[in-house]
Amino acid sequence: MPLELDSLKKAVAALNAVLAKSNDAEIMRRLDEVTQNAIKSGAIHHFEFTYELCWKFIKRWLEVNRSPTAGVTRRGLFRLAAENRLILDVDEWMRHDDARNLTSHTYDPAVAESVYLAAHDFARDAQRLLEALEARND
């Protein structure tokens, strides 16, 4: 049974779009600090949402195509995802998980910047996951 991937496609596209804007030095230079921070906060929000969708789609794919995942830890899900060629690196996904856990502390400017930077690496991995799910969505 194929998974409906539209929500993940939209989330990955939105994350990539906001990161592209925030990486555009010319655009960011013209904005005041409050607006720059709002754009970075938007990137963090998109990271949170997309991360949540990613691990839930991993879980769904595994349940539909392999076996039940009740009681499997997040690390266990990522390990199974790597074994099934959905992701490349379990440790990298655990770093994404750590960054997601930090998002509740984004009121701290240093933590917010750290999560914002982590979102860039995550965007690449989220895109790879989406492509793997699309390729194996039968």
N, C-alpha and C positions, 0 to 999 in steps of 0.2 A: 504494500500500500504506500503510494508516494506521499511525502510530506508536502504541505502547502508552505512554500518558502517565501511568499510575497512579503510578509512582515519583516523577515530577516534581510531580504534584498533592500527594502526601503530603509531599514535601520543602518545597514552598512553604507548605503549611498549617502544618507544624511550625515553620518559620522565623517565620511570622506569629504563631503562638501564643506562642512564647518571647519575641518582641519585645513583644507585647502585655503579657505578664506583667512584663517588665523595664521597661516604660514606665508601669506602674501605680505611681504614687508612694506610694499608701497601702500596697500590698503590700511594696514595697521598703523603705519606712521601718521596717517592723516586723522586718526581717531584719538579722542581724549582717553585718558587712562581708565575711566569708568566704562566706556564702551569697549575698550580692549579687554578689560576684565570680564565684561558680560559675554563677549564672544568666546573667551577661554572657558568661562563657566558653562556656556552652551556646549562646548566640545566635551567637557567633563560629563555633562548630563547625557549626551549622546553616547559617550563611552559606557556609562553605567547601564543604560537601556540596552545597548547592543550586546554588551557582555552577558547580561541576563538572558537575552534571547539566544545567544550562542550556546551557552551551556545547557539550556533547556532543549534546544534543537539536537544537541549531541545526545542528551538523555533519550529524547523521543526516537531518534534514529536507531540508537542501540536497542531500545525496547522493541521497535518494529522489526528490525533486521537481525538481531542477535538474541538477546535474552533479557529477562526482567532486571531492573537496576535498583530495586528497592533495597535500601540499606547501604548502597555503594557510596563511598565518600566522593567528594569533588575530585580529589587526586585519582581515585579509582576510575571515575568517569573519564578523566583525561587520559589515563593509561589505556583504557579500553578503546577510546577514540584514536589514540596513536596506533594501537595494534590493528585497528580497522582502517588505517590510513585516512582518517578524517582530519587529523592534525599532525604536525611534524614533531613537536617538542613538548612533552608533559611539563617540564620545569618552566618553560616559557609561559604556558597557560597558568601555572600556579603563580607566577609573577603577576599575570593579569588579574588573577583572583585576589592577590594581596593588594594590588592597586585599587581594585573595586572595593575592597574592605576599607580602604583609606578614605573613600569618597564621603563618608559621614563626618570627616574631619576637614573638609575643604574650606572651613572658615579660617584655617591657618594658611596664610599665603604660601609658605614654603611647601606644605603638603599639597595644596591645590596645584602649584607649579609642577610638583613631582608627578601627580596623577595626570595632569595635562600632557606632560612629556611621555608618560607611559601609554597614553591613548594613541600616540602615533605608531608605536610598535604593535599595539593591539589591532589597529585598523588593518594592518597588513595581514595579520593572522586571521582576523575575522573574514577578510576577503578570501583567503585561502580555504577556510572552512566552508564558506558559502559555495565556492567552486567545487569542493569535494562533495558536498551534499548534493549539488545539482548533478554532478557526474554519476552519483551512486543512488539517485532518487528514483528507484524503480519498484 
